[in-house]
Amino acid sequence: MKTQLLYILVAIAAGAVLPLQAGLNVQLGKSVQQPIFAAFASFLIGSIGLLIYLYILKFNFASIVQTKTVSPIVWIAGILGAFYVAAVIILAPKLGTALTFSLIVTGQMVISLILDHYGLLGLPVKQINWQRMIGVIFLVAGVLLIRKF
């Protein structure tokens, strides 16, 4: 139970830093009048941070050759991440942070339900049920309220 609580807190913290990252990246993009540069800089600094973390963990870099066995499609994840960061940097000043992230969370929940329902990408199957659908409806209602007010 304690481990699950820790995971929940880390998930909340991860969600909480995304609007902060967006605001900081928007400022960086404005400084050079190019939001895509901010996305690039974000990934560059993040990559350097992750590399340092891997060294701290004493990661066996020789194991990288094992990535040859994965499907080439998995490398699209980096492009998806870049799209996400760039889209947030562009959309947050136009839609506002709250609307941008409420729409993002709605999109995440819809795709998450589909991934769970069919067990796509090797994830465990968790069927869509009426309770989960009500959760999505509440998210959409929340988006509409945030947009209106």
Order of alpha helices (4+ residues) and beta strands (2+ residues): alpha-alpha-alpha-alpha-alpha
